[in-house]
Amino acid sequence: MKDAFGAPQSLLVLGGASEIALATARRLVALRTRRVWLAGRPSAALDAAVAELRGRGAEARTVDFDALDPASHETALGKVFAEGDIDVVLMAFGVLGDQARDEEEPMAAVRVVQTNYTGAVSAGLVCAGALQAQGHGSLVVLSSVAGERARRSDFIYGSSKAGLDVFAQGLGDALQGTGVQVMVVRPGFVRTRATAGRPEQPLATGPEAVAKAIVTGLRRRSETVWAPGSLRMVMTALRHVPRPLFRRLPL
């Protein structure tokens, strides 16, 4: 449960080695979140994240989680909820893929979609059910502006995020009145290890800025968060650009 000041006491991160997730966890721990679970595949990065959060005063633990193994999600995530209520679940896993390669290798494209969409649907429903059973909590879903409109440069990745975004919106509607909040976060280009070497897009930002937007959105109980906020108006305009003209834009 949240403390007397409204700060969440517990956090579960799906994709625990994510730079955005770790930046968010740091901010929440600074706001008195004390119990943190990092779910992901075992790695040095995941171990380092746990060690850092423990150094900041959190009771941090890991749980094995593989987005590409939906059959294991109920058991793996059930272990976390069996240990006590979770105030915030942050779904931060995903892959960008390689558009050129993925167009030539359909199974590579399928892996992107299975990770970003199928895995997220499975994990999202498991977590939503657990949050609903405890009667409170927030499910934060890391989407992307790439899902707002198909672009030649990343339509495979964008299609997976479009599906995830619609799923999360619908799930939020289904959970109205249950005490569970669903918040969709739509970052633009974020400077991380995953985007290193890629051409930087306009309104690019960093993990800390996205984390700040997430924490602010949780405090306000927002349904949708844009990072940066100016992307809302930009994407509203781009959504209505005629397709022949849209194809010519350097996107």
Backbone bond lengths (Angstrom), bond angles and torsions (degrees), N, CA, C in turn:
res aa  C-N    CA-C-N  psi(-1)  N-CA   C-N-CA  omega(-1)  CA-C   N-CA-C  phi
1 M - - - 1.467 - - 1.522 109.82 -
2 K 1.350 116.43 156.06 1.450 120.26 175.98 1.521 109.45 -70.36
3 D 1.357 115.81 154.35 1.454 118.46 179.86 1.526 110.69 -81.11
4 A 1.313 116.91 -174.37 1.464 121.68 -175.49 1.527 112.51 -64.01
5 F 1.339 116.62 -18.65 1.460 120.78 -179.57 1.527 112.09 -98.30
6 G 1.333 117.06 4.59 1.454 121.33 177.84 1.508 114.64 85.84
7 A 1.341 117.82 8.16 1.460 121.31 -179.79 1.525 110.29 -84.62
8 P 1.350 117.83 135.19 1.468 119.54 177.25 1.521 111.01 -65.24
9 Q 1.325 115.95 141.80 1.458 120.97 -179.33 1.521 113.23 -95.01
10 S 1.333 116.24 -19.82 1.464 119.34 -175.76 1.522 110.61 -139.96
11 L 1.334 114.59 146.94 1.466 121.65 -176.14 1.518 109.34 -139.57
12 L 1.331 115.89 134.64 1.462 122.53 171.76 1.512 107.65 -118.24
13 V 1.323 116.42 123.11 1.460 121.60 179.36 1.517 109.29 -110.22
14 L 1.317 116.92 122.00 1.466 121.75 172.73 1.525 106.95 -95.24
15 G 1.325 115.55 111.08 1.454 120.60 -170.59 1.518 108.19 101.71
16 G 1.329 115.61 51.04 1.458 121.67 -167.93 1.503 116.16 -64.40
17 A 1.341 118.64 -17.43 1.455 120.77 178.97 1.528 112.08 -92.41
18 S 1.320 117.55 0.03 1.466 122.07 178.61 1.522 110.53 -61.04
19 E 1.330 116.42 136.30 1.462 120.39 179.62 1.527 111.58 -65.66
20 I 1.325 116.69 -38.08 1.469 120.05 177.26 1.527 109.65 -66.48
21 A 1.333 116.62 -42.04 1.465 120.40 179.99 1.512 111.28 -63.06
22 L 1.338 116.85 -44.14 1.459 120.13 -178.48 1.528 110.89 -66.66
23 A 1.335 116.58 -38.73 1.459 119.71 177.07 1.529 110.67 -62.90
24 T 1.333 116.52 -38.01 1.465 120.98 178.27 1.524 110.40 -68.17
25 A 1.323 116.02 -42.71 1.471 120.15 179.31 1.527 110.34 -60.91
26 R 1.320 117.35 -41.90 1.469 120.45 178.27 1.519 110.98 -57.26
27 R 1.330 115.49 -46.32 1.468 119.81 -178.54 1.522 111.18 -64.09
28 L 1.321 117.05 -41.67 1.457 119.80 -178.70 1.531 111.11 -69.36
29 V 1.320 116.90 -38.27 1.465 119.62 177.11 1.526 109.89 -63.00
30 A 1.331 117.03 -38.09 1.465 120.40 176.69 1.526 111.58 -64.84
31 L 1.350 116.16 -21.61 1.469 121.22 179.07 1.533 111.66 -99.56
32 R 1.334 115.87 21.54 1.467 122.76 173.10 1.525 114.97 87.15
33 T 1.328 119.22 12.60 1.461 119.30 169.10 1.525 107.75 -69.70
34 R 1.323 117.01 125.98 1.454 119.59 -171.98 1.522 114.47 -111.35
35 R 1.319 118.35 -23.07 1.466 120.02 -177.21 1.519 109.05 -117.66
36 V 1.327 116.86 119.72 1.464 122.13 -176.25 1.526 110.14 -128.38
37 W 1.319 115.75 127.88 1.456 122.61 172.88 1.525 107.93 -108.99
38 L 1.323 117.44 129.70 1.459 122.37 175.18 1.525 107.94 -111.12
39 A 1.315 116.20 114.00 1.463 121.71 -177.62 1.522 109.56 -101.86
40 G 1.310 116.13 128.10 1.454 120.43 179.62 1.511 110.78 179.33
41 R 1.317 115.77 179.43 1.453 120.11 175.41 1.522 108.92 -76.55
42 P 1.329 117.89 140.26 1.468 120.26 -179.01 1.523 111.70 -53.87
43 S 1.326 116.33 132.29 1.464 121.14 -179.81 1.516 109.15 -162.83
44 A 1.319 115.68 163.34 1.466 120.65 176.28 1.520 110.40 -63.70
45 A 1.340 116.57 -35.87 1.461 120.34 -179.92 1.521 111.47 -64.82
46 L 1.330 116.60 -39.70 1.469 120.54 179.03 1.528 110.14 -67.01
47 D 1.324 116.52 -42.15 1.468 120.18 177.82 1.523 111.02 -62.17
48 A 1.337 116.65 -40.37 1.465 120.71 179.93 1.519 110.91 -65.96
49 A 1.328 116.71 -37.56 1.466 120.53 179.04 1.524 110.98 -64.32
50 V 1.327 116.42 -42.48 1.465 120.95 178.17 1.521 110.23 -62.20
51 A 1.325 116.03 -45.49 1.465 120.19 -179.09 1.523 110.92 -61.46
52 E 1.324 116.51 -40.94 1.465 119.36 179.66 1.527 111.56 -63.23
53 L 1.324 117.09 -45.39 1.461 120.45 -178.08 1.526 111.51 -67.21
54 R 1.318 116.19 -35.68 1.464 118.51 174.86 1.522 110.54 -63.63
55 G 1.323 115.58 -38.24 1.453 119.82 177.50 1.512 113.08 -64.64
56 R 1.315 116.46 -21.52 1.465 121.67 178.56 1.537 111.46 -92.90
57 G 1.321 116.85 4.16 1.458 119.99 174.60 1.509 115.74 101.63
58 A 1.330 117.58 2.91 1.462 120.03 -178.52 1.525 111.14 -89.30
59 E 1.319 115.62 153.02 1.462 121.54 169.92 1.528 105.88 -88.77
60 A 1.324 115.81 93.64 1.466 120.81 -173.27 1.519 110.91 -105.20
61 R 1.345 114.93 136.03 1.461 121.26 179.58 1.517 109.14 -138.87
62 T 1.319 116.68 162.79 1.459 121.43 178.05 1.521 110.19 -115.19
63 V 1.327 114.80 157.76 1.458 121.44 172.18 1.520 106.75 -141.94
64 D 1.330 116.49 137.43 1.462 120.46 179.55 1.523 110.01 -66.81
65 F 1.331 115.26 130.06 1.463 120.24 -179.79 1.515 108.14 -148.79
66 D 1.331 116.21 131.25 1.460 122.50 178.79 1.516 108.23 -129.44
67 A 1.329 116.78 114.49 1.465 120.97 -178.90 1.521 111.89 -59.32
68 L 1.340 116.97 -28.63 1.464 121.08 -177.29 1.527 113.44 -84.43
69 D 1.328 116.58 5.92 1.468 120.95 178.54 1.531 109.55 -126.04
70 P 1.346 116.94 69.22 1.470 119.56 -177.27 1.518 114.42 -57.08
71 A 1.331 117.31 -28.64 1.465 119.78 -178.63 1.529 111.90 -63.26
72 S 1.339 116.61 -21.28 1.464 120.20 -178.85 1.523 113.50 -93.14
73 H 1.328 117.61 -8.24 1.463 120.17 -170.66 1.528 113.33 -63.77
74 E 1.307 116.69 -43.98 1.471 119.07 -176.20 1.523 110.82 -62.63
75 T 1.332 116.84 -41.29 1.460 120.43 -179.81 1.527 111.17 -70.36
76 A 1.329 116.43 -47.62 1.464 120.54 -176.76 1.525 111.75 -63.28
77 L 1.315 116.69 -48.33 1.466 120.08 -177.21 1.529 111.11 -76.75
78 G 1.331 116.33 -27.78 1.454 119.34 176.54 1.520 112.10 -61.17
79 K 1.334 117.04 -32.60 1.468 121.03 177.58 1.529 110.81 -60.86
80 V 1.326 115.77 -37.74 1.471 119.85 -178.86 1.522 110.17 -67.32
81 F 1.326 116.56 -50.99 1.467 120.12 -177.75 1.525 112.01 -66.96
82 A 1.331 117.15 -25.03 1.463 119.99 177.19 1.522 112.15 -68.53
83 E 1.351 115.75 -19.32 1.466 120.69 -179.76 1.533 112.46 -85.11
84 G 1.328 117.04 -7.67 1.467 120.15 -179.12 1.514 111.53 142.92
85 D 1.328 116.03 165.12 1.459 121.01 -178.51 1.525 111.43 -60.74
86 I 1.331 114.34 149.89 1.467 122.32 176.08 1.528 107.88 -117.34
87 D 1.321 116.71 126.03 1.468 120.46 -178.89 1.524 112.61 -82.04
88 V 1.343 116.89 -38.16 1.469 121.00 -177.78 1.520 109.48 -135.35
89 V 1.327 115.65 130.00 1.467 122.28 170.33 1.526 106.92 -111.76
90 L 1.314 115.93 124.74 1.467 121.08 178.47 1.521 108.81 -112.60
91 M 1.341 116.43 112.63 1.462 121.61 176.91 1.519 107.63 -90.03
92 A 1.352 115.78 103.00 1.465 120.18 -172.33 1.523 112.58 -123.61
93 F 1.332 118.20 14.13 1.461 119.03 -179.65 1.525 110.40 -88.59
94 G 1.334 115.12 158.30 1.452 120.46 178.41 1.514 110.69 161.02
95 V 1.326 115.91 163.80 1.460 121.81 177.49 1.519 109.01 -130.63
96 L 1.336 115.67 146.72 1.466 120.54 178.41 1.523 112.01 -81.38
97 G 1.342 115.86 -32.14 1.454 119.46 -174.43 1.515 111.47 72.78
98 D 1.310 114.97 -175.38 1.470 122.52 177.67 1.523 106.32 -130.50
99 Q 1.316 117.07 105.98 1.458 121.37 -171.19 1.527 112.80 -53.76
100 A 1.326 117.37 -48.95 1.462 120.07 -176.91 1.525 110.97 -62.50
101 R 1.330 116.51 -46.51 1.471 120.05 179.29 1.515 111.02 -65.81
102 D 1.330 116.16 -42.26 1.463 120.00 -175.55 1.518 111.99 -65.83
103 E 1.330 117.60 -30.48 1.466 119.79 176.41 1.523 110.85 -67.97
104 E 1.322 116.83 -31.94 1.468 121.18 -178.22 1.516 112.26 -87.66
105 E 1.338 116.70 -23.83 1.465 121.21 -178.40 1.536 109.14 -121.94
106 P 1.320 116.78 90.41 1.467 120.15 -175.40 1.522 114.30 -52.58
107 M 1.325 118.54 -34.67 1.466 119.30 -178.76 1.527 111.16 -69.83
108 A 1.327 117.05 -27.12 1.466 119.63 174.65 1.523 109.38 -68.75
109 A 1.335 116.14 -39.48 1.468 120.37 176.64 1.525 110.75 -64.12
110 V 1.326 116.20 -40.75 1.468 120.67 178.77 1.526 110.49 -60.91
111 R 1.330 117.05 -38.02 1.467 120.50 -179.97 1.527 110.87 -63.37
112 V 1.327 116.48 -39.42 1.465 120.41 177.18 1.526 110.06 -61.12
113 V 1.325 116.00 -47.16 1.465 120.79 -177.64 1.528 111.17 -68.15
114 Q 1.322 117.01 -40.38 1.463 119.35 179.91 1.527 111.27 -65.57
115 T 1.321 117.13 -36.47 1.461 120.11 178.76 1.518 110.75 -70.66
116 N 1.331 115.97 -54.26 1.463 121.25 -171.25 1.519 114.20 -75.91
117 Y 1.317 116.64 -29.54 1.473 119.00 -175.77 1.531 112.71 -113.69
118 T 1.332 116.99 -61.14 1.466 119.08 -176.33 1.521 111.29 -59.86
119 G 1.331 116.23 -47.51 1.462 119.59 179.13 1.513 112.33 -61.87
120 A 1.330 115.96 -36.82 1.465 120.47 -179.40 1.526 111.88 -71.43
121 V 1.322 117.23 -36.88 1.468 120.27 176.72 1.528 109.86 -62.26
122 S 1.331 115.82 -46.47 1.459 119.66 179.82 1.529 111.62 -61.50
123 A 1.333 116.33 -53.43 1.467 120.26 -177.97 1.522 111.46 -65.16
124 G 1.336 116.07 -37.34 1.457 119.87 -179.76 1.514 112.76 -63.53
125 L 1.335 116.33 -41.27 1.466 119.53 179.46 1.526 111.59 -69.83
126 V 1.332 116.50 -37.78 1.465 119.48 177.41 1.529 110.17 -61.99
127 C 1.326 116.24 -47.89 1.467 120.01 -178.79 1.527 111.47 -67.79
128 A 1.321 116.98 -40.16 1.463 119.57 179.33 1.521 110.92 -61.45
129 G 1.324 116.74 -41.05 1.455 119.76 178.24 1.521 112.28 -63.47
130 A 1.335 116.14 -39.88 1.466 120.12 179.40 1.523 111.15 -68.82
131 L 1.320 117.57 -40.62 1.466 121.09 177.80 1.523 110.47 -64.28
132 Q 1.325 115.71 -41.46 1.459 119.37 179.35 1.529 110.95 -64.53
133 A 1.327 116.49 -37.99 1.471 120.24 179.63 1.530 111.17 -64.62
134 Q 1.331 117.22 -34.97 1.459 118.97 179.50 1.525 111.90 -84.33
135 G 1.361 116.47 -13.96 1.455 120.94 173.24 1.512 116.50 87.16
136 H 1.313 117.76 8.93 1.465 120.30 179.11 1.521 109.41 -165.69
137 G 1.341 116.08 166.44 1.459 120.99 175.28 1.516 111.78 129.47
138 S 1.332 114.44 166.04 1.460 122.09 179.58 1.519 109.66 -124.68
139 L 1.315 115.57 135.06 1.460 122.45 174.46 1.522 107.32 -110.15
140 V 1.325 116.03 113.45 1.467 122.02 -178.76 1.523 108.07 -102.42
141 V 1.331 116.69 122.31 1.461 122.01 -175.45 1.526 109.06 -112.97
142 L 1.330 115.53 117.79 1.457 120.63 -179.18 1.524 109.07 -82.36
143 S 1.320 116.08 103.08 1.458 122.91 178.51 1.531 108.02 -97.38
144 S 1.314 118.55 -144.57 1.469 121.76 -180.00 1.522 109.41 -168.85
145 V 1.328 116.23 150.24 1.463 118.93 173.86 1.526 110.74 -65.97
146 A 1.348 116.79 -17.12 1.468 120.03 178.19 1.518 111.40 -61.37
147 G 1.332 117.19 -22.32 1.450 120.33 179.29 1.512 114.44 -84.48
148 E 1.334 116.66 -3.68 1.463 120.12 -177.46 1.526 112.79 -74.54
149 R 1.343 116.57 -34.95 1.465 119.87 178.93 1.522 108.53 -158.31
150 A 1.347 116.00 139.80 1.464 120.22 -177.96 1.520 111.03 -64.10
151 R 1.342 115.57 130.96 1.464 121.51 176.19 1.527 108.55 -120.64
152 R 1.310 115.75 143.49 1.467 119.98 -179.44 1.524 111.39 -56.34
153 S 1.317 117.21 -34.24 1.458 121.00 -172.26 1.521 114.43 -76.21
154 D 1.345 118.49 -18.59 1.479 118.76 -177.13 1.524 112.83 -156.54
155 F 1.334 116.80 39.97 1.468 117.60 -173.08 1.526 113.58 -69.92
156 I 1.328 118.45 -22.08 1.470 118.87 177.35 1.529 109.36 -71.12
157 Y 1.317 116.54 -51.57 1.465 120.52 175.39 1.531 110.14 -59.95
158 G 1.331 116.82 -45.07 1.460 120.94 -178.48 1.519 112.54 -61.03
159 S 1.323 116.78 -37.86 1.477 119.21 -179.83 1.520 110.61 -66.15
160 S 1.341 116.79 -35.58 1.469 119.00 178.85 1.521 111.01 -67.87
161 K 1.328 116.72 -37.42 1.458 120.38 178.57 1.525 111.57 -74.28
162 A 1.335 117.12 -31.11 1.469 119.98 176.07 1.528 109.81 -63.86
163 G 1.329 116.03 -43.76 1.457 119.55 177.52 1.513 111.98 -62.94
164 L 1.335 116.12 -43.10 1.461 120.87 178.94 1.519 111.07 -62.25
165 D 1.317 116.95 -42.31 1.455 121.62 -177.94 1.525 110.94 -62.24
166 V 1.328 116.67 -46.70 1.468 120.58 179.69 1.526 110.42 -65.06
167 F 1.326 116.76 -41.22 1.460 120.61 177.04 1.523 110.71 -57.92
168 A 1.340 116.89 -47.90 1.463 120.74 -177.45 1.527 111.43 -64.79
169 Q 1.329 117.04 -39.62 1.464 119.25 177.40 1.528 110.72 -62.11
170 G 1.327 116.17 -45.81 1.461 119.76 179.91 1.521 112.16 -64.59
171 L 1.329 116.08 -38.59 1.460 120.06 178.15 1.524 110.35 -63.59
172 G 1.334 116.03 -39.83 1.460 119.73 177.15 1.519 111.95 -60.95
173 D 1.334 115.97 -40.39 1.465 119.65 177.49 1.532 110.74 -65.33
174 A 1.334 116.16 -40.77 1.466 120.23 -178.73 1.526 111.90 -65.35
175 L 1.341 116.64 -27.76 1.458 120.66 -176.31 1.526 113.77 -94.77
176 Q 1.318 116.72 3.97 1.465 119.30 177.77 1.528 110.14 -57.85
177 G 1.322 115.60 133.41 1.456 120.53 177.91 1.520 114.75 86.40
178 T 1.327 117.54 -0.23 1.466 120.56 -178.41 1.527 112.08 -96.71
179 G 1.325 117.06 -10.13 1.460 120.66 -174.10 1.512 113.22 93.54
180 V 1.348 116.93 -1.69 1.465 121.71 -178.96 1.523 109.77 -105.29
181 Q 1.313 116.32 128.94 1.462 123.28 178.15 1.527 109.47 -101.17
182 V 1.334 117.26 137.93 1.465 122.05 170.90 1.517 107.76 -115.36
183 M 1.318 116.87 125.77 1.459 122.06 -179.42 1.525 109.52 -121.03
184 V 1.322 116.29 122.71 1.461 122.39 178.76 1.526 108.38 -94.91
185 V 1.324 116.52 127.75 1.464 122.03 -179.57 1.525 108.46 -111.55
186 R 1.339 116.58 125.98 1.463 121.89 -177.14 1.525 110.30 -118.43
187 P 1.322 117.10 87.50 1.466 118.70 175.66 1.526 110.64 -78.77
188 G 1.319 114.78 159.02 1.453 120.25 168.78 1.521 108.33 -90.21
189 F 1.315 116.44 -143.67 1.469 121.26 178.07 1.522 108.41 -68.76
190 V 1.338 116.56 124.42 1.464 121.79 -179.37 1.529 108.72 -115.71
191 R 1.304 116.07 129.40 1.474 120.93 -179.43 1.539 109.02 -75.81
192 T 1.316 116.62 102.52 1.462 122.50 179.37 1.527 108.86 -138.28
193 R 1.325 115.99 179.14 1.465 119.82 175.06 1.522 110.71 -59.36
194 A 1.333 116.95 -36.33 1.460 120.65 -176.42 1.529 112.44 -67.52
195 T 1.337 117.74 -29.28 1.465 120.44 -177.93 1.524 112.31 -99.92
196 A 1.325 117.83 0.85 1.463 120.68 -179.97 1.531 110.25 -58.29
197 G 1.321 115.91 131.22 1.453 120.76 179.98 1.503 114.80 90.03
198 R 1.335 117.51 -9.45 1.467 120.92 178.13 1.524 109.30 -90.52
199 P 1.333 117.56 149.30 1.471 119.66 178.47 1.527 110.57 -59.44
200 E 1.311 116.88 130.15 1.457 120.31 -178.40 1.517 110.77 -74.39
201 Q 1.323 116.31 137.51 1.454 122.80 -178.64 1.531 110.59 -92.90
202 P 1.341 116.50 159.86 1.475 119.09 174.71 1.529 111.16 -58.07
203 L 1.309 116.49 149.35 1.470 124.17 179.64 1.529 111.83 61.94
204 A 1.325 116.62 30.82 1.463 120.79 177.11 1.524 109.49 -63.64
205 T 1.330 114.71 150.68 1.459 120.02 -178.25 1.524 109.01 -142.48
206 G 1.329 117.17 -176.79 1.454 121.23 -179.20 1.515 111.73 -120.82
207 P 1.328 117.61 170.37 1.467 121.35 -178.68 1.522 113.23 -57.46
208 E 1.327 118.12 -37.94 1.465 120.25 -177.91 1.529 111.12 -64.65
209 A 1.320 116.63 -38.27 1.471 120.12 179.53 1.528 110.69 -67.11
210 V 1.334 117.01 -39.44 1.463 120.29 177.74 1.529 109.99 -66.71
211 A 1.329 115.93 -41.43 1.468 119.94 178.55 1.524 111.07 -60.80
212 K 1.315 116.81 -42.05 1.470 120.56 178.39 1.525 110.24 -60.79
213 A 1.344 116.80 -42.37 1.462 120.69 179.09 1.525 111.19 -64.32
214 I 1.334 117.03 -37.83 1.464 120.96 179.11 1.524 110.68 -64.44
215 V 1.318 116.77 -47.43 1.467 120.42 -178.26 1.526 110.65 -64.66
216 T 1.333 116.57 -39.50 1.471 120.15 177.11 1.524 110.38 -63.80
217 G 1.333 116.32 -42.40 1.460 120.68 178.88 1.516 112.44 -62.77
218 L 1.329 116.76 -38.91 1.470 119.98 177.08 1.521 110.84 -63.18
219 R 1.316 116.35 -42.27 1.466 120.25 -179.42 1.525 110.67 -63.78
220 R 1.328 116.19 -37.42 1.468 120.81 -177.92 1.530 111.96 -87.00
221 R 1.321 117.36 -6.35 1.470 123.20 -174.81 1.529 110.35 56.32
222 S 1.319 115.27 46.26 1.466 121.74 179.32 1.525 110.32 -71.76
223 E 1.320 116.10 153.06 1.462 120.86 174.34 1.524 111.42 -92.86
224 T 1.339 116.13 -30.03 1.458 121.23 -179.54 1.521 109.46 -137.61
225 V 1.327 115.98 136.16 1.463 121.61 178.45 1.525 108.22 -129.12
226 W 1.335 116.30 131.78 1.461 122.33 175.34 1.522 108.33 -107.48
227 A 1.330 115.94 142.80 1.463 118.97 -179.39 1.541 109.42 -138.46
228 P 1.354 116.41 107.78 1.465 127.50 -0.35 1.535 112.03 -75.34
229 G 1.319 115.67 165.52 1.461 120.97 -176.32 1.508 113.66 -60.94
230 S 1.343 117.45 -27.96 1.465 120.89 -178.48 1.525 112.33 -65.07
231 L 1.345 117.43 -16.97 1.464 119.94 179.38 1.521 112.56 -64.77
232 R 1.321 116.74 -24.18 1.464 119.25 -179.69 1.535 111.08 -57.72
233 M 1.328 116.06 -49.06 1.459 119.54 -178.49 1.527 111.35 -71.40
234 V 1.331 116.56 -37.23 1.461 120.20 178.77 1.520 110.86 -61.15
235 M 1.333 117.11 -46.62 1.453 120.13 -178.27 1.524 112.12 -72.23
236 T 1.326 116.93 -29.76 1.463 119.60 174.74 1.522 109.88 -61.40
237 A 1.334 116.53 -41.43 1.466 120.76 178.84 1.526 110.96 -69.65
238 L 1.327 117.59 -46.62 1.466 121.00 -177.05 1.525 112.13 -63.95
239 R 1.326 116.80 -30.36 1.458 120.87 -179.50 1.529 111.64 -60.74
240 H 1.339 116.38 -24.86 1.464 119.92 -175.08 1.527 113.54 -106.89
241 V 1.329 116.82 6.73 1.466 119.74 176.66 1.529 109.16 -73.17
242 P 1.339 119.14 129.75 1.475 120.78 179.23 1.529 111.15 -55.67
243 R 1.321 117.87 144.46 1.458 121.37 -174.74 1.528 113.40 -58.25
244 P 1.344 120.20 -43.26 1.474 118.08 179.19 1.527 112.37 -57.59
245 L 1.329 117.03 -37.73 1.459 120.42 178.36 1.524 110.72 -75.88
246 F 1.330 117.11 -39.18 1.452 120.99 -179.41 1.535 111.30 -59.37
247 R 1.344 116.40 -36.87 1.456 120.03 -179.07 1.532 112.33 -62.94
248 R 1.320 116.35 -25.14 1.467 119.68 -177.87 1.524 113.32 -85.31
249 L 1.316 116.09 -12.47 1.460 118.96 -176.97 1.529 110.21 -72.63
250 P 1.335 118.67 144.57 1.469 122.48 -178.44 1.539 111.27 -77.47
251 L 1.323 115.50 65.41 1.465 121.64 -178.03 1.523 110.69 -116.54
